[in-house]
Each structure stands twice: as C-alpha cells, then as structure tokens.
Amino acid sequence: MLKSPIKTLSLEDFLKLPETKPACEYIQGQIIQKPMPQGHHSTI
C-alpha cells in the first residue's frame, strides 16, 4: 500500500487561515486540531 505524501504548510500560510473550533496548532509544517476539553476542564 502506498502512503500519500504529507502536505506541509508554511507558517505564513497557516496564519492566513481562518480560526477553527476547536483551535488548530501548527507543528513542524502540519496542522493538528486540538482535542476538545473534557470533564472539569470544559467548565472553565
């Protein structure tokens, strides 16, 4: 099975993207969506 290449993004391009909910993080050229808080953390 072939893996599709991972598309990387520049920080400049990431900063141009609109905000998302939950928020996304830029880590080494990849966009990673933060998990939603659960339990006690979600009430803050």
N, C-alpha and C positions, 0 to 999 in steps of 0.2 A: 504494500500500500504506500502510495506517495503522500508525503505531507505537503500541504500548501505552504508557501513561504510566508513568514510572519511579516506583515506590513509594519514598518516603523514610521513614526511621525516626528517631525521636528518640534521642539518646544514652542517655537513661534507659531506653528500651525495649530498646536494644541490650545494655546492661549486664545486663538481666534474662534474656537468652537463655543457654542452656547453652553450655559450651565445646565447640568442634569441633576435629577433627583433619583436615587441617591447620587452624591457627588462622585466624580471620577478623579483618579490620580494619574499623573504622568510618571512612569517609571521606566527608565532606560529605553525611551522611544516607543513604549507601548502604553495604551490607555487601559487602566484597570479600574473597574467600578467598585467603589467601596461597598461593603455589605451594610444593610440597614441595621441600626442598633436594635437590640432585643432586651427584654426584661427591664431592669432598673435603669439602664442607660437610655432607653427610649422615652422615659418620662421626664428627663431633664430638658 
